[in-house]
Amino acid sequence: MKPMRELDETDRPRERIASRGPSSLTDKELVAAIIGRGTRGRDVFEVSGEIAALLLKDPREVTYQNLSRIHGVGPGKASQIVAALELARRHIRNDSEPMVKVQTPSDILPLVSDLFNRRQEHFLCITLNGANEVIATRTITVGLLNHSLVHPREVYADAITDRAASVICVHNHPSGTLEPSSQDIAITRQLSQAGEILGIRLLDHIIVAKSGFLSLKERGLL
């Protein structure tokens, strides 16, 4: 990630919260938005990255004392972080079912299990927030047998409404083969380019069939 000073103003965390909402930011960016700035010789993202790593390791370790040991975090920043976490703990109740977090392609399979035996090709879009948690799963198009056309505007329309940070596309091959077609590769590249323009990353395009699944990202086609 570029240092804060090298980012366009519209790409900075606080400006993105105003334009796209906090769910579009990664943990590191959210922390950067809270603490505001780094210190001499240390960019805010370096400091926020270390705090975010501590959160990921064990949120219980994010104490005033532990934060104060991080270079670039003084009493003010440490107080801001622990105050924000305590306010969230007191007033934000967890949903009855936790959000699905996607870390590997197989994590999305429970969300698309009904695709494996479909006789028509379905193209789905999964929207995710900045923490790679699933916001929604939607069917974009339904094709005839094994052919489905999809346009970037259809894929990203709901992602924009969701204020998503990224998307994962999934479609099935009723024929049973997992090998991506030339059209699969072409639409993947088109969607990736469109996502870069919109600021919503295409994390992966996954093909599913009776025989299993294939990640175009792992295949090196994204």
Protein Blocks (a to p, Z undefined) as FASTA:
>chain_A
ZZfklpcfklpmklmmmmnojklpcfklmmmmmnopacehiafklmmmmmmmmmmmomml
mcfklmmmpghiafklmmmmmmmmmmmmmmmccdfbdcdddfbfklmmmmmmmmmmpcbd
cdddddddfkopafbdcdfbdcehjaccddfklmmmmmmmnopabdcdddddfkopabdc
fklmmmmmmmmmmmmmnopacfbdcdddfklccdfklnopZZ
